[in-house]
Amino acid sequence: MINRNISRTWIASDAWSISEDIAQMVGINKVGDIFGFSFITGPNPGFKEYLQMLTIPPGAKNKFIEEYQQMGKSMDYLTKAVHIDVAYGERLAVLSIAHALRKLLDCNETACTGEKDLPPWKLLKELRNINFTLDDQTFYFNTSGNFINGYDLINWVRDMSSGQRQFVVVGNYNLEQKQINLKKPIEWSNPDNTTPVSICSEACPPGTAKKLSKISCCHNCTECLEGTYSNSTNLQNCLPCENETWSLKNSTHCKPRKEVFWKWNETRAIVFLTFVLTGFLLLFINLIVYFFYRGSPVIKQAGGYIYFLIMLGLALSYTSVLLFICKPNNHICRARSFLYALGFSLTVSCILVKALRTFVAFLPQYRQHNIKRFYKPPLIISCGTFIQVLICIFWLIFDSPALETVESPLGMEIIFQCKEGSGVGFGIMLSYIALLALICFALAFKGRKVPQRFNETGHIILSMLIYLFVWVCFTPIYAAKIPERYSIQAAAILVSTYGIIFCHFTPKWYMALCKKKEEVTMEAYIARACSTRSSVDSGLSELSGVGSLCNKSGLKISPSQTTMCSNATDVCSPESPVHILKVENSSNSQPTMRRRFQRRSI
């Protein structure tokens, strides 16, 4: 290194940390700063003088001293060849053995009364327990047998006059504290006496941990993974997050996970809440209109107690939407599914009664008798709702909705949402409501050509189409399990309920509030229906030669009295003149003409 003029900061091992030969090499000052660790050093009073005055006591023999005296060396020869301060360790060793023997031999100031013939292991055992003081320092061995006073840090200080190095103790290494304590300032060979940086790798900042590289004493810094952190420099390993906290990659601390669900102050929740409250307000307005106009034909035709059951079913459906706006649990998940299933099944069952009522009321008399036997509104509503209740009970028992927690991709959020079981029960529940809606649609479509004043078939058809369209669109979205499927589910419930309100209630409001009383009475309705039909019949007679056909076949039009009354619809009229084509000629020679003209008019 001297020849190649390489200057570094060197750390000498105990083998050469106090080597005089190396310290006196020519050019040793060129290699940079040198430090070494050596066993503890200290003063040895009288040892230098003993080496200078080395003699053989009278009557004693010492071949080493005799040979030394024959060499003719000067008095200071030994003092220069021996490191007097380093011999401090030998002094401590001798004192340690002396204290151990004194205790084993039970010595006092005059004599030793203990056992003289003892095995070496007893001495070793006693050495572990010694504790003595020397030069204001306490010396003892720890449980591992190490001397607790550690090692001295020796700085090879440059002697510019001689070109050699001098050994100066500048600190020590404490075994218990495992750190170096400096006692004197160090003079560095760098410009401006700056402390050199003696690392091959940069320090790992918080958020990273040290990972040893293939190069000795060097390391790489690796980022802490999700769920771990490091809050100080040069940590060996990242620390795991505790107490249900979490961290992102390269984090210096852990944070509680954010719980994600529909909160009342969120924009989405406020929008849905506004629609729900508006729906309740419309139901309340509908109740007021019903109360004040309960005696009018329009409200009577609405169905009486069926009117209230529809409102109750819609109220349950709106309540189910409210349960979307809170932190869900197992009970809330079950309740919101059950409320919607029960509420909308009750609503559609009531609409089914209205559709069947209109369909039956305007069938020919010979067909009405057979169908009216099955027309029992309370039984139809009860059965339609009870079947849905059974479906929900089996659903809750075997495939119940439950709370599901999903971690976000980064892990800092926990999403609370309801899982509708495997989806089979949820699908059966929706399919049953869709079946009722299809039956309502079919019955209303069959009776769509009846007189239009109090006819609700168009409203039933439209409301059922809205429901079917909304849920048919919702099904693939829900099956795809997109994150916003629960928002779409709540929106589908609202659209379905608003479809019922605007198709079934608002026309009644218009008839009750905006039409004149004379226009909505039963008599006015029947008279208008009969007048319309008479004009249609006379127009058909003139245009198609009905009169000549009647004359030729023996048919004539005569006034008659008839009463139209339907117990199901509560639409009854007193006997009023209507026109019926009667066949006076009972001949069977004109069956086709009879079927063509024998029609009932209202």
Disulfide bonds with the S-S distance in Angstrom:
Cys107-Cys112 1.78
Cys200-Cys218 1.65
Cys204-Cys221 2.10
Cys224-Cys238 2.01
Cys241-Cys254 1.87
Cys333-Cys418 1.91
Cys565-Cys572 2.34
